[in-house]
Amino acid sequence: MSQTAPQGLLFDYGGTLVEETAFDVRAGSEWLLAHSSYRPAGLTIDDVLARAKRITDEVAGRREVTCVETPWPAMTRLIYDFLGVRFALPMAELEVGFWKASVRTRAMPGVRQALERFRDWGLRLGVVSNTSFSESVIRSELGRHSLSDPLDVVVVSAEHAVRKPNPLLFDTAAARLGLSPERIWFVGDRLDTDVAGAKAAEMTAIWFNNQRTSSSVPTADFVVADWDELAERAAAALRH
């Protein structure tokens, strides 16, 4: 079946553009403590991790239910203000430092070449990500894999209050691209957030199913297993 030719493509971040290979909360928390301007005597990393687990369970763990985002600075203050830890560095620097100490990612195979092809074809490109981290952090991580430059916009839930599948996040990204949702293909690896949200926003919803898992719910407009297949689909649509 032929597809409407896209004028723009929006992508999920984790599991689509990049794969997260490590998230070490202890390493990030140790980095923060090492850069504190004051910490109470006797406070241990285990105290920090225990508080962080409670905040994760009671706050971050509720995000998928409410579809409301809690930014990293707010959750961090719930941890460290309670423990009496103080920082002289700006919160933005602390966020970057925590990320670099705790997160490791790798680019999905073929993604760099596909983005270059899409850009050469004159398509507008962007990212829509559910994350508590800022746009600058996500764009910086993409830049480590040479994936940032082709992207016109990076829209993160941390800076827009709501999370996928809320269509408000999708139509905001479309507006920032300067396109109507109907002329955008959205590509993501999750049916419940990426595909459902894109459909609700009236975009063409593409399931990036690189794990080749089966689903009895045919919600996506079509399915691709890798970036080469996505590029082939886009090329075919643009020819017609």
BADREN-383471 format. One line per 5 residues: number of its first residue (from 1); for each residue x, y, z of N, C-alpha, C. Coordinates in nm, 4 decimals. Layout:
<nodes>
NUM	X Y Z X Y Z X Y Z | ...
</nodes>
This chain:
<nodes>
1	0.0845 -0.1190 0.0000 0.0000 0.0000 0.0000 0.0882 0.1242 0.0000 | 0.0566 0.2232 -0.0851 0.1360 0.3453 -0.0914 0.1100 0.4312 0.0314 | 0.2102 0.5089 0.0689 0.2005 0.5966 0.1839 0.2062 0.7415 0.1377 | 0.1389 0.8296 0.2119 0.1472 0.9722 0.1854 0.2915 1.0175 0.1989 | 0.3413 1.0896 0.1006 0.4808 1.1345 0.1046 0.5003 1.2309 0.2210
6	0.6006 1.2091 0.3023 0.6230 1.2984 0.4165 0.6947 1.4262 0.3753 | 0.6671 1.5322 0.4479 0.7462 1.6537 0.4394 0.8416 1.6638 0.5573 | 0.8128 1.5842 0.6592 0.8985 1.5811 0.7765 0.8926 1.4470 0.8459 | 0.9949 1.4176 0.9228 1.0023 1.2951 1.0020 1.0357 1.3323 1.1460 | 0.9611 1.2752 1.2386 0.9907 1.2886 1.3804 1.0242 1.1513 1.4365
11	1.1206 1.1484 1.5278 1.1698 1.0214 1.5807 1.1654 1.0204 1.7328 | 1.1361 0.9034 1.7860 1.1624 0.8777 1.9272 1.3133 0.8764 1.9480 | 1.3561 0.8947 2.0721 1.4989 0.8988 2.1045 1.5504 0.7601 2.1446 | 1.5220 0.7173 2.2678 1.5739 0.5901 2.3169 1.5030 0.4718 2.2553 | 1.5796 0.3774 2.2042 1.5230 0.2592 2.1398 1.4960 0.2785 1.9928
16	1.5174 0.4007 1.9439 1.4933 0.4302 1.8025 1.6177 0.4934 1.7397 | 1.6555 0.6118 1.7857 1.7794 0.6742 1.7383 1.9016 0.6131 1.8060 | 1.8915 0.5954 1.9370 2.0020 0.5378 2.0134 1.9489 0.4298 2.1057 | 2.0402 0.3459 2.1502 2.0086 0.2427 2.2488 2.0844 0.2748 2.3770 | 2.0134 0.2780 2.4879 2.0788 0.3006 2.6167 2.1442 0.1714 2.6631
21	2.2754 0.1746 2.6837 2.3477 0.0543 2.7235 2.3777 0.0507 2.8727 | 2.3673 0.1647 2.9410 2.3914 0.1673 3.0846 2.3261 0.2895 3.1457 | 2.2702 0.2716 3.2656 2.2221 0.3839 3.3453 2.2602 0.3542 3.4897 | 2.3687 0.4151 3.5355 2.4278 0.3869 3.6656 2.3957 0.5008 3.7618 | 2.2854 0.4847 3.8368 2.2424 0.5889 3.9292 2.3471 0.6142 4.0366
26	2.4136 0.5085 4.0817 2.5155 0.5257 4.1849 2.6288 0.6154 4.1349 | 2.6752 0.5913 4.0136 2.7848 0.6721 3.9591 2.7431 0.8181 3.9462 | 2.6210 0.8424 3.8999 2.5731 0.9794 3.8881 2.5586 1.0471 4.0232 | 2.5081 0.9721 4.1211 2.4901 1.0264 4.2555 2.6244 1.0547 4.3219 | 2.7219 0.9687 4.2998 2.8559 0.9921 4.3539 2.9178 1.1176 4.2927
31	2.8910 1.1389 4.1620 2.9424 1.2608 4.0970 2.8813 1.3840 4.1608 | 2.7509 1.3805 4.1861 2.6847 1.4951 4.2481 2.7397 1.5229 4.3868 | 2.7546 1.4197 4.4675 2.8087 1.4393 4.6023 2.9497 1.4973 4.5968 | 3.0292 1.4505 4.5012 3.1670 1.4998 4.4890 3.1703 1.6473 4.4490 | 3.0622 1.6982 4.3898 3.0577 1.8374 4.3467 2.9643 1.9218 4.4330
36	2.9305 1.8723 4.5519 2.8473 1.9499 4.6444 2.9327 2.0537 4.7164 | 2.8690 2.1623 4.7531 2.9389 2.2648 4.8320 2.9250 2.2381 4.9813 | 2.8235 2.1582 5.0171 2.8061 2.1183 5.1570 2.7301 1.9872 5.1615 | 2.7739 1.8980 5.2490 2.7019 1.7741 5.2756 2.7112 1.7456 5.4244 | 2.6014 1.7060 5.4866 2.6039 1.6791 5.6310 2.7031 1.5685 5.6658
41	2.7630 1.5812 5.7807 2.8565 1.4789 5.8284 2.7824 1.3458 5.8421 | 2.8459 1.2416 5.7970 2.7884 1.1086 5.8101 2.6965 1.0681 5.6975 | 2.6655 1.1611 5.6070 2.5787 1.1250 5.4944 2.6539 1.0326 5.3993 | 2.5908 0.9222 5.3620 2.6556 0.8242 5.2758 2.5844 0.8164 5.1408 | 2.6509 0.7541 5.0464 2.5905 0.7337 4.9147 2.4676 0.6441 4.9260
46	2.4675 0.5536 5.0215 2.3508 0.4669 5.0407 2.2300 0.5473 5.0881 | 2.2533 0.6530 5.1684 2.1439 0.7415 5.2094 2.0828 0.8093 5.0865 | 2.1696 0.8546 4.9978 2.1236 0.9218 4.8759 2.0433 0.8248 4.7901 | 2.0958 0.7042 4.7714 2.0283 0.6069 4.6855 1.8940 0.5632 4.7432 | 1.8855 0.5553 4.8757 1.7576 0.5191 4.9373 1.6535 0.6269 4.9128
51	1.6933 0.7528 4.9271 1.6010 0.8629 4.9006 1.5647 0.8671 4.7515 | 1.6642 0.8456 4.6670 1.6392 0.8471 4.5221 1.5410 0.7380 4.4828 | 1.5511 0.6225 4.5448 1.4571 0.5132 4.5137 1.3150 0.5519 4.5513 | 1.3002 0.6186 4.6663 1.1657 0.6604 4.7062 1.1085 0.7612 4.6064 | 1.1909 0.8578 4.5646 1.1439 0.9572 4.4684 1.1100 0.8904 4.3347
56	1.1922 0.7946 4.2944 1.1643 0.7207 4.1710 1.0319 0.6469 4.1800 | 1.0100 0.5784 4.2912 0.8882 0.4995 4.3084 0.7636 0.5871 4.3174 | 0.7724 0.6964 4.3928 0.6533 0.7752 4.4229 0.6283 0.8894 4.3245 | 0.7319 0.9320 4.2539 0.7170 1.0449 4.1622 0.7413 0.9999 4.0175 | 0.8663 0.9616 3.9880 0.8988 0.9222 3.8503 0.8177 0.8014 3.8063
61	0.7930 0.7107 3.8992 0.7180 0.5908 3.8651 0.5731 0.6166 3.8280 | 0.5218 0.7355 3.8576 0.3835 0.7695 3.8271 0.3678 0.8376 3.6913 | 0.4783 0.8659 3.6247 0.4716 0.9472 3.5036 0.3940 0.8790 3.3910 | 0.4101 0.7501 3.3759 0.3412 0.6815 3.2661 0.1911 0.6726 3.2915 | 0.1523 0.6809 3.4171 0.0094 0.6779 3.4501 -0.0532 0.8141 3.4242
66	0.0155 0.9195 3.4664 -0.0399 1.0546 3.4566 -0.0102 1.1230 3.3233 | 0.0931 1.0744 3.2522 0.1431 1.1400 3.1303 0.1875 1.2835 3.1583 | 0.2285 1.3090 3.2818 0.2847 1.4383 3.3214 0.4307 1.4165 3.3570 | 0.5178 1.5020 3.3042 0.6616 1.4858 3.3249 0.7090 1.5576 3.4515 | 0.8072 1.4995 3.5168 0.8748 1.5633 3.6289 1.0195 1.5855 3.5892
71	1.0614 1.7091 3.5693 1.1977 1.7357 3.5230 1.3030 1.6921 3.6239 | 1.4195 1.6593 3.5712 1.5303 1.6138 3.6555 1.5626 1.7122 3.7680 | 1.5685 1.8427 3.7446 1.6009 1.9339 3.8557 1.5019 1.9233 3.9718 | 1.3725 1.9077 3.9423 1.2733 1.8987 4.0488 1.2920 1.7710 4.1307 | 1.3138 1.6587 4.0635 1.3357 1.5333 4.1361 1.4657 1.5380 4.2154
76	1.5669 1.6019 4.1594 1.6951 1.6125 4.2287 1.6814 1.6949 4.3559 | 1.6029 1.8006 4.3505 1.5820 1.8819 4.4704 1.5050 1.8032 4.5763 | 1.4109 1.7187 4.5339 1.3401 1.6353 4.6309 1.4356 1.5413 4.7039 | 1.5422 1.5033 4.6381 1.6419 1.4160 4.7002 1.7365 1.4955 4.7890 | 1.8042 1.5935 4.7313 1.9171 1.6564 4.7996 1.8754 1.7668 4.8957
81	1.7658 1.8379 4.8696 1.7174 1.9349 4.9682 1.6763 1.8640 5.0963 | 1.6111 1.7487 5.0815 1.5709 1.6708 5.1982 1.6921 1.6255 5.2793 | 1.7979 1.5861 5.2116 1.9176 1.5338 5.2788 2.0097 1.6446 5.3309 | 1.9801 1.7702 5.2971 2.0617 1.8803 5.3458 2.1872 1.9059 5.2657 | 2.1917 1.8530 5.1443 2.3080 1.8727 5.0577 2.2884 2.0024 4.9790
86	2.3971 2.0789 4.9651 2.3904 2.2053 4.8923 2.4899 2.2033 4.7765 | 2.4556 2.2776 4.6715 2.5422 2.2865 4.5538 2.5651 2.4326 4.5188 | 2.6880 2.4631 4.4770 2.7194 2.5969 4.4273 2.7045 2.6038 4.2759 | 2.7201 2.4913 4.2093 2.7084 2.4884 4.0637 2.5633 2.5081 4.0210 | 2.5402 2.5720 3.9068 2.4032 2.5840 3.8545 2.3426 2.4466 3.8275
91	2.2111 2.4387 3.8374 2.1431 2.3112 3.8181 2.1708 2.2534 3.6797 | 2.1816 2.3380 3.5777 2.2077 2.2885 3.4420 2.3413 2.2160 3.4349 | 2.4429 2.2648 3.5052 2.5733 2.1977 3.5061 2.5665 2.0668 3.5834 | 2.4885 2.0654 3.6906 2.4723 1.9419 3.7671 2.4019 1.8351 3.6841 | 2.3026 1.8778 3.6066 2.2293 1.7834 3.5217 2.3212 1.7204 3.4184
96	2.4037 1.8024 3.3538 2.4977 1.7508 3.2544 2.5977 1.6567 3.3191 | 2.6490 1.6957 3.4353 2.7468 1.6115 3.5034 2.6896 1.4778 3.5452 | 2.5669 1.4793 3.5979 2.5008 1.3541 3.6358 2.4825 1.2649 3.5142 | 2.4364 1.3242 3.4033 2.4141 1.2468 3.2810 2.5436 1.1808 3.2345 | 2.6497 1.2592 3.2244 2.7760 1.2057 3.1741 2.8309 1.0956 3.2640
101	2.8052 1.1045 3.3932 2.8564 1.0038 3.4870 2.7725 0.8769 3.4875 | 2.6460 0.8868 3.4473 2.5563 0.7732 3.4684 2.5048 0.7062 3.3415 | 2.5017 0.7778 3.2279 2.4347 0.7263 3.1089 2.5350 0.6910 2.9992 | 2.5114 0.5776 2.9359 2.5891 0.5366 2.8188 2.4916 0.4940 2.7095 | 2.5145 0.5408 2.5875 2.4291 0.5035 2.4753 2.5150 0.4682 2.3544
106	2.4527 0.4030 2.2577 2.5164 0.3797 2.1288 2.4131 0.4020 2.0193 | 2.4599 0.4498 1.9063 2.3702 0.4789 1.7947 2.3165 0.3493 1.7353 | 2.1915 0.3513 1.6921 2.1334 0.2373 1.6233 2.2033 0.2176 1.4884 | 2.2243 0.0938 1.4474 2.2912 0.0686 1.3195 2.2183 0.1336 1.2020 | 2.2923 0.2078 1.1214 2.2372 0.2683 1.0020 2.1685 0.4012 1.0215
111	2.1548 0.4484 1.1459 2.0774 0.5694 1.1698 2.1449 0.6933 1.1120 | 2.2748 0.7026 1.1239 2.3454 0.8224 1.0771 2.3281 0.8397 0.9257 | 2.3455 0.7315 0.8533 2.3329 0.7365 0.7081 2.1894 0.7686 0.6661 | 2.0921 0.7133 0.7387 1.9514 0.7396 0.7059 1.9169 0.8865 0.7270 | 1.9621 0.9444 0.8380 1.9337 1.0854 0.8629 1.9949 1.1739 0.7547
116	2.1136 1.1378 0.7098 2.1774 1.2154 0.6028 2.0966 1.2064 0.4740 | 2.0423 1.0885 0.4442 1.9591 1.0729 0.3244 1.8325 1.1566 0.3356 | 1.7667 1.1504 0.4509 1.6443 1.2277 0.4696 1.6714 1.3773 0.4526 | 1.7838 1.4207 0.5052 1.8194 1.5623 0.4956 1.8459 1.6009 0.3496 | 1.9157 1.5134 0.2782 1.9430 1.5398 0.1359 1.8142 1.5483 0.0549
121	1.7095 1.4770 0.0981 1.5818 1.4794 0.0274 1.4981 1.6022 0.0646 | 1.5499 1.6889 0.1513 1.4807 1.8112 0.1874 1.3751 1.7965 0.2948 | 1.3789 1.6856 0.3700 1.2805 1.6634 0.4755 1.3204 1.7363 0.6036 | 1.2206 1.7863 0.6736 1.2419 1.8447 0.8059 1.2478 1.7297 0.9069 | 1.3387 1.7388 1.0036 1.3632 1.6276 1.0953 1.3613 1.6746 1.2402
126	1.3165 1.5858 1.3286 1.3164 1.6209 1.4699 1.2987 1.5005 1.5599 | 1.3052 1.5266 1.6885 1.2936 1.4239 1.7924 1.1829 1.4638 1.8887 | 1.1063 1.3653 1.9348 1.0117 1.3837 2.0445 1.0423 1.2755 2.1474 | 1.0828 1.3164 2.2674 1.1317 1.2197 2.3656 1.0628 1.2374 2.5008 | 1.0228 1.1250 2.5591 0.9824 1.1224 2.6995 1.1081 1.1130 2.7845
131	1.1411 1.2192 2.8535 1.2606 1.2193 2.9363 1.2513 1.3289 3.0402 | 1.3106 1.3053 3.1561 1.3168 1.4080 3.2600 1.4333 1.5031 3.2372 | 1.5163 1.4748 3.1367 1.6331 1.5579 3.1087 1.6014 1.6642 3.0040 | 1.6822 1.7689 3.0014 1.6567 1.8846 2.9171 1.6901 1.8582 2.7707 | 1.6389 1.9455 2.6849 1.6692 1.9379 2.5425 1.8192 1.9445 2.5171
136	1.8896 2.0318 2.5886 2.0334 2.0472 2.5652 2.1098 1.9206 2.5988 | 2.0673 1.8477 2.7020 2.1326 1.7222 2.7385 2.1096 1.6174 2.6303 | 1.9857 1.6035 2.5845 1.9544 1.5040 2.4824 2.0243 1.5379 2.3511 | 2.0230 1.6649 2.3133 2.0907 1.7033 2.1887 2.2413 1.6808 2.1994 | 2.2986 1.7066 2.3162 2.4420 1.6828 2.3354 2.4758 1.5349 2.3210
141	2.3916 1.4485 2.3768 2.4156 1.3043 2.3649 2.4036 1.2592 2.2201 | 2.3051 1.3119 2.1492 2.2935 1.2801 2.0072 2.4158 1.3296 1.9303 | 2.4684 1.4446 1.9715 2.5874 1.4986 1.9070 2.7086 1.4088 1.9239 | 2.7160 1.3348 2.0330 2.8288 1.2426 2.0531 2.8312 1.1349 1.9452 | 2.7147 1.1058 1.8888 2.7041 1.0042 1.7838 2.6881 1.0676 1.6453
146	2.7135 1.1982 1.6346 2.6998 1.2723 1.5080 2.5573 1.2650 1.4539 | 2.4580 1.2715 1.5448 2.3179 1.2637 1.5056 2.2431 1.3951 1.5277 | 2.3085 1.4946 1.5828 2.2383 1.6174 1.6192 2.2201 1.7147 1.5027 | 2.3230 1.7304 1.4215 2.3204 1.8348 1.3182 2.2029 1.8247 1.2210 | 2.1617 1.7035 1.1781 2.0488 1.6975 1.0830 1.9140 1.7340 1.1442
151	1.9057 1.7444 1.2775 1.7776 1.7611 1.3445 1.7405 1.9081 1.3579 | 1.6231 1.9428 1.3077 1.5747 2.0804 1.3191 1.5238 2.1105 1.4593 | 1.4605 2.0130 1.5229 1.4049 2.0353 1.6568 1.4277 1.9111 1.7427 | 1.4405 1.9347 1.8729 1.4404 1.8281 1.9729 1.3402 1.8707 2.0796 | 1.2317 1.7976 2.0893 1.1241 1.8295 2.1832 1.1242 1.7244 2.2939
156	1.1415 1.7691 2.4173 1.1468 1.6762 2.5308 1.0336 1.7064 2.6276 | 0.9806 1.6018 2.6868 0.8697 1.6177 2.7808 0.9096 1.7003 2.9024 | 1.0372 1.6969 2.9406 1.0829 1.7718 3.0571 1.0576 1.9213 3.0431 | 1.0523 1.9709 2.9192 1.0348 2.1142 2.8970 0.8963 2.1494 2.8435 | 0.8082 2.0477 2.8346 0.6731 2.0726 2.7837 0.5647 2.0099 2.8720
161	0.5999 1.9690 2.9903 0.5050 1.9236 3.0935 0.4417 1.7878 3.0677 | 0.4012 1.7592 2.9439 0.3301 1.6347 2.9163 0.4214 1.5326 2.8488 | 0.3822 1.4068 2.8597 0.4573 1.2957 2.8034 0.3767 1.2272 2.6931 | 0.4475 1.1635 2.5999 0.3801 1.0752 2.5047 0.3049 0.9668 2.5827 | 0.1843 0.9301 2.5412 0.1205 0.9534 2.4112 0.0330 1.0781 2.4028
166	0.0424 1.1702 2.4974 -0.0384 1.2915 2.4886 -0.0112 1.3624 2.3561 | -0.1137 1.3821 2.2720 -0.0904 1.4431 2.1406 -0.0418 1.5870 2.1476 | -0.0547 1.6522 2.2644 -0.0055 1.7889 2.2775 0.1450 1.7967 2.2515 | 0.2179 1.6932 2.2910 0.3615 1.6935 2.2685 0.3935 1.6767 2.1202 | 0.3151 1.5947 2.0533 0.3354 1.5710 1.9101 0.3005 1.6938 1.8268
171	0.1860 1.7572 1.8570 0.1490 1.8715 1.7730 0.2370 1.9925 1.8012 | 0.2951 1.9988 1.9211 0.3931 2.1039 1.9489 0.5176 2.0838 1.8630 | 0.5625 1.9600 1.8521 0.6785 1.9304 1.7676 0.6485 1.9621 1.6212 | 0.5270 1.9297 1.5766 0.4888 1.9607 1.4388 0.4922 2.1110 1.4147 | 0.4408 2.1871 1.5096 0.4409 2.3324 1.4956 0.5828 2.3869 1.4906
176	0.6712 2.3302 1.5712 0.8108 2.3753 1.5685 0.8784 2.3393 1.4364 | 0.8356 2.2312 1.3739 0.8869 2.1976 1.2407 0.8263 2.2861 1.1324 | 0.7123 2.3474 1.1632 0.6442 2.4294 1.0644 0.5619 2.3489 0.9668 | 0.5152 2.2309 1.0111 0.4389 2.1412 0.9233 0.3090 2.1000 0.9893 | 0.2107 2.0639 0.9079 0.0885 2.0062 0.9628 0.1159 1.8608 1.0003
181	0.0533 1.8113 1.1060 0.0782 1.6726 1.1484 0.0545 1.5705 1.0381 | -0.0405 1.5971 0.9489 -0.0733 1.5012 0.8433 0.0416 1.4787 0.7456 | 0.1368 1.5704 0.7406 0.2501 1.5566 0.6491 0.3763 1.5078 0.7196 | 0.3588 1.4534 0.8409 0.4732 1.4061 0.9196 0.4620 1.2563 0.9431 | 0.5715 1.1870 0.9261 0.5841 1.0488 0.9704 0.6517 1.0496 1.1074
186	0.5910 0.9764 1.2009 0.6539 0.9610 1.3328 0.7028 0.8181 1.3477 | 0.8273 0.8035 1.3930 0.8925 0.6727 1.4029 0.9327 0.6470 1.5475 | 0.8828 0.5366 1.6051 0.9192 0.5041 1.7422 0.9051 0.3568 1.7703 | 0.9695 0.3124 1.8781 0.9755 0.1688 1.9075 0.8651 0.1192 2.0011 | 0.7828 0.2108 2.0531 0.6784 0.1679 2.1467 0.5399 0.1917 2.0871
191	0.4567 0.0885 2.0949 0.3195 0.1004 2.0460 0.2344 0.1878 2.1372 | 0.2574 0.1783 2.2695 0.1694 0.2462 2.3644 0.1934 0.3960 2.3730 | 0.3156 0.4415 2.3467 0.3455 0.5842 2.3563 0.3696 0.6464 2.2194 | 0.4584 0.5870 2.1409 0.4967 0.6449 2.0120 0.3866 0.6302 1.9076 | 0.3462 0.5081 1.8834 0.2457 0.4839 1.7798 0.1106 0.5408 1.8206
196	0.0677 0.5148 1.9427 -0.0623 0.5646 1.9882 -0.0673 0.7169 1.9867 | 0.0400 0.7808 2.0331 0.0418 0.9261 2.0358 0.0449 0.9871 1.8980 | 0.1235 0.9290 1.8080 0.1310 0.9803 1.6705 -0.0036 0.9673 1.6002 | -0.0715 0.8542 1.6202 -0.2034 0.8356 1.5602 -0.3024 0.9392 1.6144 | -0.2964 0.9636 1.7455 -0.3874 1.0615 1.8058 -0.3617 1.2016 1.7532
201	-0.2366 1.2284 1.7145 -0.2005 1.3595 1.6599 -0.2194 1.3664 1.5084 | -0.2708 1.2580 1.4492 -0.2999 1.2496 1.3053 -0.1737 1.2485 1.2190 | -0.0668 1.1924 1.2736 0.0544 1.1684 1.1960 0.0524 1.0260 1.1428 | 0.1340 0.9986 1.0425 0.1574 0.8610 1.0000 0.2460 0.7957 1.1046 | 0.1966 0.6882 1.1658 0.2647 0.6244 1.2780 0.3401 0.5002 1.2318
206	0.4706 0.4998 1.2557 0.5571 0.3904 1.2115 0.6174 0.3227 1.3332 | 0.5966 0.1920 1.3412 0.6539 0.1145 1.4511 0.7941 0.0692 1.4119 | 0.8950 0.1173 1.4855 1.0332 0.0761 1.4639 1.0559 -0.0512 1.5457 | 1.0336 -0.1629 1.4835 1.0341 -0.2926 1.5519 1.1628 -0.3681 1.5192 | 1.2753 -0.3154 1.5659 1.4027 -0.3791 1.5341 1.4230 -0.5097 1.6095
211	1.3434 -0.5335 1.7121 1.3491 -0.6613 1.7832 1.2650 -0.7683 1.7138 | 1.1906 -0.7234 1.6131 1.1041 -0.8140 1.5347 1.0089 -0.8936 1.6235 | 0.9512 -0.8236 1.7211 0.8520 -0.8854 1.8073 0.7173 -0.8831 1.7379 | 0.6285 -0.9729 1.7801 0.4967 -0.9806 1.7186 0.3964 -0.9001 1.8010 | 0.2956 -0.8492 1.7341 0.1877 -0.7776 1.8018 0.0567 -0.8115 1.7327
216	-0.0445 -0.8418 1.8135 -0.1762 -0.8714 1.7583 -0.2608 -0.7450 1.7435 | -0.1996 -0.6290 1.7783 -0.2714 -0.5016 1.7713 -0.2160 -0.4216 1.6538 | -0.2848 -0.4206 1.5393 -0.2323 -0.3544 1.4192 -0.2559 -0.2029 1.4223 | -0.1917 -0.1361 1.5185 -0.2180 0.0063 1.5368 -0.1310 0.0939 1.4477 | -0.0125 0.0484 1.4117 0.0779 0.1301 1.3310 0.0334 0.1328 1.1851
221	0.0646 0.2417 1.1166 0.0369 0.2486 0.9734 0.1263 0.1532 0.8964 | 0.2510 0.1393 0.9392 0.3365 0.0316 0.8897 0.4521 0.0096 0.9860 | 0.5235 -0.0987 0.9639 0.6291 -0.1435 1.0547 0.7593 -0.1523 0.9775 | 0.8692 -0.1073 1.0392 1.0026 -0.1259 0.9819 1.0903 -0.1946 1.0843 | 1.1847 -0.2735 1.0346 1.2737 -0.3471 1.1242 1.4086 -0.2790 1.1426
226	1.4425 -0.1854 1.0535 1.5713 -0.1169 1.0655 1.5658 0.0146 0.9885 | 1.6752 0.0884 0.9956 1.6786 0.2210 0.9344 1.6854 0.2152 0.7819 | 1.7465 0.1117 0.7284 1.7493 0.0969 0.5826 1.6078 0.0784 0.5275 | 1.5281 -0.0024 0.5958 1.3905 -0.0253 0.5509 1.3087 0.1029 0.5583 | 1.3299 0.1822 0.6643 1.2595 0.3095 0.6757 1.2968 0.4024 0.5604
231	1.4265 0.4103 0.5288 1.4703 0.4956 0.4182 1.4100 0.4502 0.2859 | 1.4024 0.3194 0.2654 1.3425 0.2663 0.1417 1.1950 0.3028 0.1321 | 1.1218 0.2940 0.2437 0.9808 0.3302 0.2464 0.9625 0.4794 0.2134 | 1.0472 0.5625 0.2745 1.0365 0.7065 0.2505 1.0671 0.7386 0.1064 | 1.1712 0.6759 0.0514 1.2089 0.7006 -0.0873 1.0952 0.6618 -0.1813
236	1.0322 0.5488 -0.1565 0.9222 0.5036 -0.2420 0.8042 0.6001 -0.2348 | 0.7732 0.6494 -0.1139 0.6623 0.7442 -0.0978 0.6918 0.8766 -0.1688 | 0.8162 0.9204 -0.1640 0.8542 1.0484 -0.2254 0.8545 1.0399 -0.3778 | 0.8717 0.9184 -0.4317 0.8700 0.9034 -0.5778 0.7303 0.9113 -0.6359 | 0.6279 0.8891 -0.5511 0.4886 0.8830 -0.6013 0.4129 1.0092 -0.5669
</nodes>
